[in-house]
């Protein structure tokens, strides 16, 4: 029976593209043996960044660990931030695909959020941790960071990095779970545990208007993180949501916000969710094209989450005051790679070497067992499936934290980076290119609480 490319789980595709399994069904069956556990301490009741971390870990983790995300809570407070504000934490966990449990297993990875009992079980025990703008994961239940609630996207980054570490552990990486690694959203060019990685003690403002180009894996991750910013008045914030596509089954493996089972336009589902949150929204259901940038009072800050070079080459001439773009790596190894770019910068968008032509699908994939079997049924469909990207929601979560942090720094006129190049396989070597000019690029702001 032929397989619809729009039904392919992008995370399961890691296993087919590595040659480990002989079919997509087998790949999903393997992921169904992956179980993740979260131990949540009492600090979650009063720490918004910790709440963001827990909910991001559940949401992203449930899309990769198909055997379930088991969550043991030491407290069940009312969530006071983001998309789940007003719900009990246990309700929010269930909404995002987690299961509340009273006991934890000893043979699967456990991530601790906040303080944990000395005897917390797990195949490996990790701790997601943060302080200000810096975030990461450490081995064991203890933390070297103060976990001050200063910049909520750090919680998103900490969760994404920790889930990535647990996933790599489950995939057999001998380093995963036995090291400390992280990133500073303030200064990604410095070691994440350094004092100057933490950033300012207070962030009082964030951008007021956002234009999101592309509402797939990255676009939904951006919106997830924007919605976690503690705006004092969400109705001061305007969103332009742009995508020309419908949601598909495949989107459920990576998208953090479109409801499971939704098959309508992504723009409409996300506009409804954002308006329920208090944001003002507008939608455009077309591909981005020359001469179709902002007009009138439309947002001048764009976050780009598309993978086609035609759109990306146009960004410098689109009329935006600032653009932040993210791209993710491809394949069963480099799906963990993240690269962000800012425009204007020293290089125009139409001068980026990697954006000059569409990437060519790896012809070698068609020789792997899973694709050979598919090709006997539908060769054209098999080529389409081979060309779809490998992806995991936790990578998008980390990328979104980097992108939203970049946008906030643009507003503050601080530490602008023309390029950030990172890889979740090893965050000890993050490459950056600092922008020559740190003048604020986008003056419109809304206050945070």
C-alpha positions in Angstrom: 0.0 0.0 0.0 1.4 3.4 -0.9 2.2 5.9 1.8 1.1 9.6 1.8 4.1 11.8 2.4 1.8 14.1 4.5 1.4 11.3 7.0 5.0 10.5 7.6 6.3 11.1 11.1 9.3 13.4 10.7 11.0 12.1 13.9 10.4 8.4 13.0 12.2 9.3 9.7 15.4 9.5 11.7 15.4 5.7 11.9 14.5 5.0 8.3 17.1 7.5 7.0 19.8 6.0 9.2 19.1 2.6 7.8 18.2 1.1 11.2 14.7 -0.1 10.2 13.1 -1.4 7.1 9.9 0.5 7.1 8.2 3.6 8.5 5.9 1.4 10.6 8.9 -0.2 12.1 10.4 3.3 12.9 7.2 4.3 14.7 7.2 1.0 16.6 10.7 1.7 17.8 9.8 5.3 18.9 6.8 3.7 20.7 9.4 2.0 23.0 10.9 5.4 23.9 9.6 6.7 27.3 10.6 9.9 29.0 10.1 10.8 32.7 9.9 14.2 34.3 10.4 14.9 38.0 8.9 18.3 38.9 9.8 20.1 42.2 7.7 22.4 44.3 9.5 25.5 42.9 7.3 25.3 39.8 4.5 27.0 41.8 6.2 30.4 41.7 8.8 30.2 38.9 7.4 31.1 35.5 10.5 30.1 33.7 10.3 26.7 35.3 6.7 26.3 34.3 7.7 27.2 30.7 10.4 24.5 30.9 8.1 21.8 32.2 5.4 22.5 29.6 7.9 22.7 26.7 9.5 19.4 27.8 6.1 17.7 27.9 4.9 19.2 24.6 8.1 18.5 22.6 8.9 15.3 24.4 5.5 13.7 23.7 6.2 14.1 19.9 9.5 12.2 20.0 9.0 9.7 22.9 6.0 7.9 21.5 6.0 5.5 24.5 4.9 8.4 26.7 6.0 11.2 28.9 5.5 10.3 32.5 5.4 13.3 34.9 5.6 13.1 38.7 4.6 16.4 40.3 5.6 17.5 43.8 3.1 20.3 43.5 0.1 21.0 41.3 -0.1 24.8 41.1 -2.2 26.9 38.8 -0.1 27.9 35.7 0.4 31.6 35.6 2.1 32.0 32.2 1.6 31.4 28.6 -0.9 29.2 26.7 -2.0 27.3 29.8 -2.5 30.2 32.2 -5.3 29.5 34.7 -5.1 25.7 34.4 -3.7 23.4 37.0 -0.3 22.2 36.0 -1.6 18.6 35.9 -4.3 19.6 33.4 -1.7 21.4 31.2 0.6 18.4 31.3 -2.3 16.1 30.1 -3.3 18.7 27.4 0.2 18.5 25.9 0.4 14.7 25.9 1.9 13.9 29.3 0.7 11.4 31.9 0.7 12.2 35.6 2.2 9.4 37.6 2.9 8.6 41.3 6.0 6.5 40.7 8.9 6.6 38.2 10.7 3.7 36.4 14.4 3.0 36.9 15.1 2.0 33.3 14.2 5.1 31.3 15.7 8.7 31.3 14.5 11.1 33.9 14.7 14.9 33.7 14.4 16.9 36.9 12.9 20.4 37.0 13.5 22.0 40.3 14.8 20.1 43.3 14.3 16.4 43.3 14.4 13.6 46.0 17.8 12.0 46.5 16.4 8.7 45.3 14.8 9.8 42.1 14.9 6.8 39.7 16.0 6.8 36.1 18.3 5.1 33.6 20.1 8.4 33.7 19.0 11.3 35.8 19.4 14.8 34.3 18.5 18.3 35.4 17.2 21.0 33.1 18.5 24.3 34.5 18.7 28.0 33.8 19.5 31.3 35.2 18.5 34.6 33.5 19.3 34.1 29.8 21.4 31.0 30.1 20.0 27.5 30.0 21.1 23.9 29.7 21.2 20.4 31.1 23.5 18.8 33.8 24.1 15.3 34.8 22.4 14.3 38.1 19.6 16.0 40.0 21.7 18.9 41.3 22.3 22.2 39.5 25.1 24.7 39.2 22.7 27.5 38.3 20.5 29.7 40.5 17.4 29.2 38.3 16.3 32.8 38.8 13.1 33.6 36.9 14.4 36.5 34.8 13.8 35.5 31.1 11.2 32.9 30.3 12.6 31.7 26.9 15.5 30.3 28.9 13.1 27.7 30.2 12.1 26.8 26.6 15.8 26.4 25.7 16.6 24.4 28.9 13.7 22.0 28.2 14.6 21.5 24.5 18.3 20.8 25.3 17.4 18.4 28.1 14.9 16.5 25.9 17.4 16.4 23.1 20.0 14.9 25.6 17.5 12.3 26.8 16.6 11.4 23.2 20.3 11.0 22.2 20.8 8.9 25.3 17.9 6.7 24.2 19.4 6.5 20.7 22.7 5.2 22.1 25.0 8.2 22.2 27.5 7.3 25.0 28.1 10.9 25.9 24.5 11.9 26.4 23.4 12.1 30.0 27.0 12.1 31.2 27.9 15.7 30.5 26.7 19.3 31.1 25.8 21.4 28.1 23.9 24.5 27.3 23.7 27.9 25.7 23.5 31.5 26.7 20.6 33.3 24.9 22.3 36.6 25.9 25.9 35.8 24.8 26.0 32.5 22.8 29.6 33.3 22.1 30.6 32.7 25.8 30.5 29.5 27.9 27.0 29.0 29.2 28.1 28.6 32.8 30.1 31.9 32.8 28.9 34.9 34.8 28.5 37.1 31.7 26.3 34.5 30.1 23.4 35.3 32.4 22.4 38.6 31.0 20.5 41.5 32.7 18.7 41.1 35.9 15.5 42.5 34.4 13.9 42.6 31.0 10.9 44.9 31.0 10.0 45.0 27.3 9.6 42.7 24.3 8.5 43.4 20.7 4.9 44.5 20.2 4.5 43.2 16.7 5.6 40.0 15.0 5.3 38.7 11.5 5.7 34.9 11.3 6.6 33.6 7.8 5.9 29.9 7.7 3.8 28.1 10.4 5.3 24.6 10.3 7.9 23.2 12.7 9.8 26.4 13.3 6.9 28.9 13.0 4.8 27.1 15.6 7.8 26.9 17.9 8.3 30.7 17.5 4.7 31.3 18.4 4.9 28.9 21.4 7.8 30.9 22.8 6.2 34.3 22.1 3.1 33.2 23.9 5.2 32.3 26.9 6.6 35.9 27.2 4.9 37.5 30.2 3.2 40.4 28.5 1.4 42.7 30.9 -1.3 43.2 28.3 -1.4 40.6 25.6 -3.9 42.7 23.6 -1.1 45.2 23.0 0.6 42.5 20.9 -0.1 42.0 17.2 0.7 39.0 15.1 0.8 38.5 11.3 0.6 34.8 10.6 1.6 33.7 7.1 1.4 30.3 5.5 -0.3 28.9 2.5 -0.6 25.3 3.7 -3.0 23.0 5.5 -2.1 21.1 8.6 -1.3 17.4 8.0 -0.7 14.3 10.1 3.1 14.8 9.5 2.9 18.3 11.2 1.8 16.6 14.5 5.3 15.2 15.0 7.0 18.6 15.1 4.4 21.4 15.5 3.9 22.6 19.1 0.6 24.4 18.7 -1.8 23.2 15.9 -4.2 20.8 17.6 -3.8 17.1 16.9 -6.3 16.1 14.3 -6.7 19.6 12.8 -6.7 19.4 9.0 -7.6 23.0 8.1 -5.4 26.0 7.3 -2.6 26.4 9.8 -3.1 30.2 9.8 -6.7 29.8 11.0 -6.0 27.3 13.8 -3.1 29.4 15.1 -5.0 32.7 14.8 -7.8 31.2 16.9 -5.4 30.0 19.6 -3.5 33.3 19.6 -6.7 35.3 19.9 -7.9 33.2 22.8 -4.7 34.1 24.4 -5.5 37.8 24.0 -3.2 38.6 21.0 -4.5 40.6 18.0 -4.0 38.6 14.8 -4.1 39.0 11.0 -3.5 36.2 8.5 -2.2 35.9 5.0 -2.5 32.6 3.1 0.0 33.0 0.4 3.7 32.3 -0.1 5.9 35.2 0.6 6.8 37.0 -2.7 8.7 40.1 -3.8 6.9 43.3 -3.1 4.5 41.7 -0.6 6.2 42.8 2.7 4.7 45.0 5.4 2.5 47.9 4.5 0.8 50.5 6.7 0.9 49.5 10.3 1.7 45.8 9.6 4.6 44.4 11.7 8.1 45.3 10.7 9.8 42.5 12.6 9.8 39.1 10.8 10.6 35.7 12.1 11.2 33.3 9.3 10.7 29.5 9.5 10.7 28.3 5.9 13.2 26.0 4.2 12.9 27.3 0.6 15.7 29.5 -0.6 13.5 31.6 -2.9 11.7 33.1 0.1 14.9 33.6 2.1 16.7 35.4 -0.7 14.0 38.1 -0.7 14.2 39.0 2.9 16.7 41.9 2.7 14.4 43.7 0.2 11.1 42.9 1.8 10.7 46.2 3.8 11.1 44.8 7.3 13.1 46.7 9.9 14.5 43.5 11.1 14.4 39.8 10.1 15.5 36.8 12.2 15.7 33.5 10.2 16.4 30.0 11.5 17.3 26.9 9.6 17.7 23.4 10.9 20.0 20.6 9.7 18.9 17.6 7.7 19.4 13.9 8.0 19.6 11.5 10.9 22.6 13.2 12.4 22.4 16.9 11.5 18.7 17.3 12.4 20.2 18.5 15.6 21.9 21.5 13.9 20.5 25.0 14.3 21.6 28.1 12.4 20.1 31.6 12.9 20.7 34.7 10.8 19.7 38.4 11.3 19.1 41.0 8.6 20.1 43.7 8.0 23.7 42.5 8.6 27.0 42.6 6.8 25.7 40.1 4.2 22.4 40.5 2.3 19.9 37.6 2.2 20.5 37.1 -1.5 24.2 36.7 -0.8 24.0 33.7 1.6 25.8 30.9 -0.2 23.5 28.1 1.0 20.4 30.0 -0.2 21.3 30.1 -3.9 19.5 26.9 -4.9 17.3 24.3 -3.4 19.1 21.5 -1.6 19.3 18.3 -3.6 17.7 15.2 -1.9 20.2 12.5 -0.9 19.8 9.9 -3.7 21.4 7.4 -1.4 18.3 7.3 0.7 16.4 5.4 -2.0 18.9 2.5 -1.6 18.0 2.0 2.0 15.7 -0.9 2.9 12.7 1.3 3.9 12.7 3.1 0.6 13.3 0.1 -1.6 10.2 -1.5 -0.2 8.1 1.6 -0.6 9.3 2.1 -4.2 7.8 -1.2 -5.3 4.4 0.3 -4.6 4.8 3.9 -5.6 8.2 5.2 -6.9 7.1 8.8 -7.2 5.6 8.9 -3.7 8.8 7.3 -2.3 10.9 10.0 -3.8 8.6 12.6 -2.2 9.0 10.9 1.2 12.7 10.6 0.9 12.8 14.4 0.2 10.9 15.3 3.4 13.1 16.5 6.2 14.0 14.7 9.4 12.9 16.8 12.3 12.2 16.7 16.1 10.1 19.2 18.0 12.7 19.7 20.7 15.2 21.1 18.2 12.6 23.6 17.1 12.0 24.6 20.7 15.7 25.5 21.2 15.8 27.3 17.9 12.7 29.3 18.9 14.4 30.4 22.1 17.5 31.6 20.2 15.3 33.5 17.7 13.0 35.2 20.2 16.0 36.1 22.3 17.6 37.6 19.3 14.5 39.7 18.6 14.4 41.0 22.2 18.1 41.9 22.0 17.4 43.7 18.7 14.9 45.8 20.6 17.3 46.5 23.4 20.2 47.3 21.1 22.3 44.6 22.8 24.7 41.9 21.5 23.4 41.4 18.0 24.5 38.3 16.1 24.5 38.1 12.3 25.0 34.4 12.6 24.7 31.7 15.3 25.6 28.2 14.4 25.0 25.5 17.0 24.5 21.7 17.2 22.7 19.8 19.9 25.1 16.9 19.6 27.7 19.1 21.2 27.1 22.7 22.4 30.6 23.3 23.5 31.5 24.7 20.1 28.9 27.3 19.1 30.1 29.5 16.2 28.9 33.1 16.0 29.4 36.2 13.9 28.7 39.4 15.8 27.0 42.2 14.0 29.1 45.4 13.6 26.2 47.6 14.7 24.1 47.0 17.8 21.8 50.0 17.3 18.2 49.1 18.1 16.5 48.0 14.9 12.9 47.8 16.0 11.5 50.5 18.4 8.0 49.1 18.9 7.6 47.4 22.3 5.1 46.1 24.8 5.7 45.8 28.5 6.4 42.6 30.4 5.3 41.8 33.9 
